[in-house]
């Protein structure tokens, strides 16, 4: 608990604060006038009185530093402001979050499960079929961008074989089977890259661990290869892989921006892209700071997992690892 509080005070809060400043400033650098865009007159022929009135309603007539402090203060009260569409930003995010959670959740399951499985099988069958297949999978997913892979999956599984829907979403709570049909391709495109990276690092880490002296000692005692791998080699091999998993969670968050656009998935990524196109400052700020918050929380969880995997690591030391 002390470690969590220390991380919260010394790292998480400062990171979120600096991120909020960068996000707020960067949004203001987007070309175009959000007020004119909201009115629907990008040519600037709007009545000046109407223009100034809307600018005042949006709070864009105040100095930037004052706009920032107002926005930051509202976050702590749960008020994320109003979108240029007239809807509360919290409502937009609330409608988009379930779709992104479904997509990211299944992508994580596919990426972590398939990656660990392929990595372990490739290591214990070095030079064999699983090692060859893992290398092929890794080469495809790392060499091909996720949006290209998504388009290939769409053409093959949706167009050629008509096995999955081309686009759209059905909530898991309404119809799980139909929901999985819609989720299959975008989550595979997103999770495939994660599986490739995790597979590669798992294989190498396990092969390195199998050369350790204590592994030779375990083999000399007559233990079977399965017992040696499961009880003695696998757990310490996962320590560097956990770091990769934490980074891959971040890649999933960023990957949703592209995948949700390719598959017209109504999640946070698509909401953010639409907001950028419409210069909707409040939606961009709220969505981005939410993604940053998730990222720093994931980093904290990764540090805590280290201790569970290797008792030799102490909480006090893991803050620097």
C-alpha positions as CSV (number, residue, x, y, z in Angstrom):
1,X,0.0,0.0,0.0
2,X,2.9,2.3,0.8
3,X,4.4,1.6,-2.6
4,X,1.2,2.4,-4.4
5,X,0.8,5.7,-2.5
6,X,4.4,6.6,-3.3
7,X,3.9,5.8,-7.0
8,X,0.7,7.8,-7.0
9,X,2.3,10.9,-5.5
10,X,5.7,10.8,-7.2
11,X,4.8,9.5,-10.6
12,X,1.2,9.0,-11.6
13,X,-0.1,12.4,-10.5
14,X,2.8,14.4,-12.0
15,X,2.6,12.4,-15.3
16,X,-1.2,13.0,-15.6
17,X,-0.7,16.7,-14.8
18,X,2.0,17.2,-17.4
19,X,0.0,15.1,-19.9
20,X,-3.0,17.3,-19.4
21,X,-1.0,20.4,-20.2
22,X,0.5,18.9,-23.3
23,X,-2.9,17.6,-24.4
24,X,-4.6,20.9,-23.8
25,X,-1.9,22.9,-25.7
26,X,-1.6,20.4,-28.6
27,X,-5.4,20.5,-29.2
28,X,-5.2,24.2,-29.7
29,X,-2.6,23.7,-32.5
30,X,-5.1,21.8,-34.6
31,X,-5.7,23.9,-37.8
32,X,-9.1,25.4,-38.1
33,X,-11.7,27.3,-36.0
34,X,-13.9,25.1,-33.9
35,X,-16.4,27.9,-33.4
36,X,-16.9,28.3,-37.2
37,X,-17.0,24.6,-37.5
38,X,-19.8,24.3,-34.9
39,X,-21.8,27.0,-36.7
40,X,-21.2,25.2,-40.0
41,X,-19.5,28.1,-41.8
42,X,-15.8,27.4,-42.3
43,X,-15.6,30.4,-44.7
44,X,-16.0,32.8,-41.8
45,X,-19.2,34.5,-43.2
46,X,-21.2,34.1,-39.9
47,X,-22.8,37.0,-38.2
48,X,-20.0,38.3,-35.8
49,X,-22.5,38.6,-32.9
50,X,-23.5,34.9,-33.3
51,X,-19.8,34.0,-33.6
52,X,-18.8,35.8,-30.4
53,X,-21.8,34.5,-28.5
54,X,-21.0,30.9,-29.3
55,X,-17.3,31.5,-28.6
56,X,-18.3,32.8,-25.1
57,X,-20.6,29.8,-24.5
58,X,-17.7,27.5,-25.3
59,X,-15.4,29.4,-23.1
60,X,-12.9,30.0,-26.0
61,X,-12.9,33.8,-25.4
62,X,-10.8,33.5,-22.3
63,X,-7.0,33.3,-22.1
64,X,-5.6,29.8,-22.7
65,X,-4.3,29.4,-19.1
66,X,-7.7,30.3,-17.7
67,X,-9.4,27.8,-20.1
68,X,-7.0,25.2,-18.9
69,X,-7.6,25.7,-15.2
70,X,-11.4,25.7,-15.8
71,X,-11.2,22.5,-17.7
72,X,-8.9,20.9,-15.1
73,X,-11.2,21.9,-12.2
74,X,-14.2,20.5,-14.0
75,X,-12.5,17.1,-14.4
76,X,-12.3,16.7,-10.6
77,X,-16.0,17.3,-10.4
78,X,-16.8,14.9,-13.1
79,X,-17.9,17.6,-15.6
80,X,-16.0,17.0,-18.9
81,X,-17.8,19.8,-20.6
82,X,-20.0,19.9,-23.7
83,X,-19.2,18.7,-27.2
84,X,-19.7,20.9,-30.2
85,X,-22.5,18.4,-31.1
86,X,-24.4,19.7,-28.1
87,X,-24.0,16.4,-26.1
88,X,-22.2,16.2,-22.8
89,X,-18.7,14.7,-23.3
90,X,-19.3,12.3,-20.5
91,X,-22.3,10.9,-22.5
92,X,-20.2,10.4,-25.6
93,X,-17.4,8.6,-23.7
94,X,-20.0,6.5,-21.8
95,X,-21.5,5.3,-25.0
96,X,-18.0,4.6,-26.6
97,X,-16.2,2.9,-23.7
98,X,-18.1,-0.4,-23.7
99,X,-17.3,-1.0,-27.4
100,X,-13.6,-0.2,-26.8
101,X,-13.5,-2.4,-23.7
102,X,-15.0,-5.3,-25.6
103,X,-12.5,-4.9,-28.5
104,X,-9.5,-4.3,-26.3
105,X,-10.5,-7.1,-23.9
106,X,-10.8,-9.8,-26.6
107,X,-7.6,-8.5,-28.3
108,X,-5.7,-8.8,-25.0
109,X,-7.0,-12.4,-24.5
110,X,-6.0,-13.4,-28.0
111,X,-2.7,-11.6,-27.8
112,X,-1.6,-12.8,-24.4
113,X,-2.9,-16.4,-24.7
114,X,-1.8,-17.0,-28.2
115,X,1.5,-15.2,-27.7
116,X,2.4,-17.2,-24.6
117,X,1.3,-20.5,-26.1
118,X,3.2,-20.0,-29.3
119,X,6.3,-18.8,-27.4
120,X,6.4,-21.7,-25.1
121,X,5.7,-24.3,-27.8
122,X,8.4,-22.7,-30.0
123,X,11.0,-22.8,-27.2
124,X,10.4,-26.5,-26.2
125,X,10.2,-27.5,-29.9
126,X,13.1,-25.5,-31.1
127,X,13.5,-26.1,-34.8
128,X,10.3,-28.0,-35.1
129,X,6.8,-27.2,-36.5
130,X,5.7,-24.9,-33.7
131,X,8.9,-22.9,-33.9
132,X,8.4,-22.5,-37.7
133,X,4.8,-21.6,-37.3
134,X,5.6,-19.0,-34.5
135,X,8.2,-17.4,-36.7
136,X,5.8,-17.2,-39.6
137,X,3.1,-15.7,-37.4
138,X,5.6,-13.2,-36.0
139,X,6.9,-12.2,-39.4
140,X,3.4,-11.6,-40.8
141,X,2.0,-9.6,-37.9
142,X,5.1,-7.5,-37.2
143,X,5.8,-6.9,-40.9
144,X,2.3,-5.9,-41.9
145,X,0.5,-2.9,-40.3
146,X,-2.6,-3.7,-38.3
147,X,-4.9,-1.8,-40.7
148,X,-3.6,-3.7,-43.7
149,X,-4.0,-7.0,-41.7
150,X,-7.5,-5.9,-40.9
151,X,-8.4,-5.3,-44.5
152,X,-6.9,-8.7,-45.5
153,X,-9.0,-10.4,-42.8
154,X,-12.1,-8.5,-44.1
155,X,-11.5,-9.6,-47.7
156,X,-10.8,-13.2,-46.8
157,X,-13.3,-14.0,-44.0
158,X,-16.1,-11.5,-44.7
159,X,-16.0,-11.1,-48.5
160,X,-14.7,-14.4,-49.9
161,X,-16.0,-16.8,-47.3
162,X,-18.8,-14.7,-45.7
163,X,-18.0,-16.1,-42.2
164,X,-18.1,-12.8,-40.3
165,X,-19.9,-9.4,-40.7
166,X,-18.1,-6.7,-42.6
167,X,-18.8,-4.0,-40.0
168,X,-21.0,-3.0,-37.1
169,X,-21.3,-4.0,-33.5
170,X,-23.7,-6.0,-31.3
171,X,-23.2,-5.5,-27.5
172,X,-22.1,-8.6,-25.6
173,X,-25.0,-8.2,-23.2
174,X,-27.6,-8.4,-26.0
175,X,-26.3,-11.4,-28.0
176,X,-22.9,-12.9,-27.1
177,X,-22.6,-15.1,-30.1
178,X,-23.4,-12.4,-32.6
179,X,-21.2,-10.0,-30.7
180,X,-18.3,-12.4,-31.0
181,X,-18.9,-12.6,-34.8
182,X,-18.5,-8.8,-35.1
183,X,-15.6,-8.8,-32.7
184,X,-13.6,-11.6,-34.2
185,X,-11.8,-9.8,-37.0
186,X,-11.0,-6.5,-35.4
187,X,-9.7,-8.2,-32.2
188,X,-7.7,-10.6,-34.3
189,X,-6.1,-7.8,-36.3
190,X,-5.4,-5.9,-33.0
191,X,-4.3,-8.9,-30.9
192,X,-2.3,-10.6,-33.6
193,X,0.5,-8.1,-33.3
194,X,0.5,-8.4,-29.5
195,X,0.7,-12.2,-29.9
196,X,3.6,-11.9,-32.3
197,X,5.7,-9.7,-29.9
198,X,4.9,-11.7,-26.8
199,X,5.6,-15.0,-28.6
200,X,9.0,-13.8,-29.7
201,X,10.1,-12.6,-26.2
202,X,8.6,-15.6,-24.5
203,X,10.5,-18.0,-26.7
204,X,13.8,-16.2,-26.2
205,X,13.3,-15.7,-22.5
206,X,12.4,-19.4,-21.9
207,X,15.4,-20.6,-24.0
208,X,17.7,-18.4,-21.9
209,X,16.2,-19.7,-18.7
210,X,16.6,-23.3,-19.8
211,X,20.4,-22.8,-19.9
212,X,20.6,-21.7,-16.2
213,X,22.5,-23.8,-13.7
214,X,19.4,-24.5,-11.5
215,X,17.6,-25.9,-14.5
216,X,20.5,-28.4,-15.1
217,X,20.3,-29.3,-11.4
218,X,16.6,-30.0,-11.7
219,X,17.2,-32.2,-14.8
220,X,20.0,-34.1,-13.0
221,X,17.5,-35.0,-10.2
222,X,15.6,-36.9,-12.8
223,X,12.7,-34.5,-13.2
224,X,10.7,-34.8,-16.4
225,X,11.0,-32.1,-19.0
226,X,7.4,-31.0,-18.4
227,X,8.0,-30.6,-14.6
228,X,11.2,-28.7,-15.2
229,X,9.5,-26.3,-17.6
230,X,6.3,-25.7,-15.7
231,X,7.7,-25.6,-12.1
232,X,11.1,-24.2,-12.6
233,X,11.6,-22.4,-15.9
234,X,8.3,-20.9,-16.9
235,X,7.7,-18.5,-14.0
236,X,11.1,-16.7,-14.0
237,X,10.9,-16.6,-17.8
238,X,7.7,-14.6,-17.7
239,X,9.3,-11.7,-15.8
240,X,10.7,-9.9,-18.8
241,X,7.6,-10.9,-20.8
242,X,5.4,-9.0,-18.2
243,X,7.2,-5.8,-19.2
244,X,6.4,-6.5,-22.9
245,X,2.8,-7.2,-21.9
246,X,2.5,-3.8,-20.3
247,X,3.9,-2.1,-23.4
248,X,1.6,-4.2,-25.6
249,X,-1.4,-2.9,-23.6
250,X,-0.4,0.5,-24.6
251,X,-0.1,-0.6,-28.2
252,X,-3.6,-2.0,-28.0
253,X,-4.9,1.4,-26.8
254,X,-3.2,3.2,-29.7
255,X,-4.2,0.4,-32.1
256,X,-7.9,0.9,-31.5
257,X,-7.7,4.3,-33.2
258,X,-6.9,2.6,-36.5
259,X,-8.8,-0.7,-36.1
260,X,-12.0,1.0,-35.0
261,X,-11.8,3.2,-38.1
262,X,-11.2,0.3,-40.5
263,X,-14.1,-1.8,-39.0
264,X,-16.3,1.2,-38.2
265,X,-16.3,0.2,-34.6
266,X,-18.1,2.7,-32.4
267,X,-15.5,3.0,-29.6
268,X,-13.2,5.6,-28.1
269,X,-10.8,5.5,-31.1
270,X,-13.5,6.3,-33.6
271,X,-14.9,9.0,-31.3
272,X,-11.5,10.5,-31.0
273,X,-10.9,10.5,-34.8
274,X,-14.4,12.1,-35.3
275,X,-13.6,14.7,-32.7
276,X,-10.2,15.6,-34.4
277,X,-12.0,15.9,-37.8
278,X,-14.6,18.2,-36.2
279,X,-12.0,20.1,-34.0
280,X,-14.1,19.2,-31.0
281,X,-11.7,20.3,-28.3
282,X,-13.5,19.0,-25.3
283,X,-14.0,15.4,-26.7
284,X,-10.3,15.2,-27.8
285,X,-9.1,16.4,-24.4
286,X,-11.3,14.0,-22.4
287,X,-10.6,11.0,-24.6
288,X,-6.9,11.5,-24.6
289,X,-6.5,12.1,-20.9
290,X,-8.6,9.0,-20.2
291,X,-6.2,6.9,-22.4
292,X,-3.2,8.4,-20.6
293,X,-4.8,7.5,-17.2
294,X,-5.3,3.9,-18.3
295,X,-1.7,3.7,-19.5
296,X,-0.2,4.9,-16.1
297,X,-2.5,2.5,-14.2
298,X,-1.3,-0.4,-16.4
299,X,2.3,0.5,-15.6
300,X,1.5,0.4,-11.9
301,X,-0.1,-3.0,-12.3
302,X,2.9,-4.3,-14.2
303,X,5.2,-3.3,-11.4
304,X,3.0,-5.1,-8.9
305,X,2.9,-8.3,-11.0
306,X,6.7,-8.4,-10.9
307,X,6.6,-9.2,-7.2
308,X,4.0,-12.0,-7.7
309,X,6.2,-13.7,-10.3
310,X,9.5,-13.4,-8.5
311,X,9.6,-13.2,-4.7
312,X,13.2,-12.0,-4.9
313,X,12.0,-8.6,-6.1
314,X,11.0,-6.3,-3.3
315,X,8.3,-3.7,-3.6
316,X,10.7,-1.0,-2.6
317,X,13.1,-2.0,-5.4
318,X,10.4,-2.5,-8.1
319,X,9.8,1.2,-8.3
320,X,13.1,1.6,-10.1
321,X,12.7,-1.4,-12.3
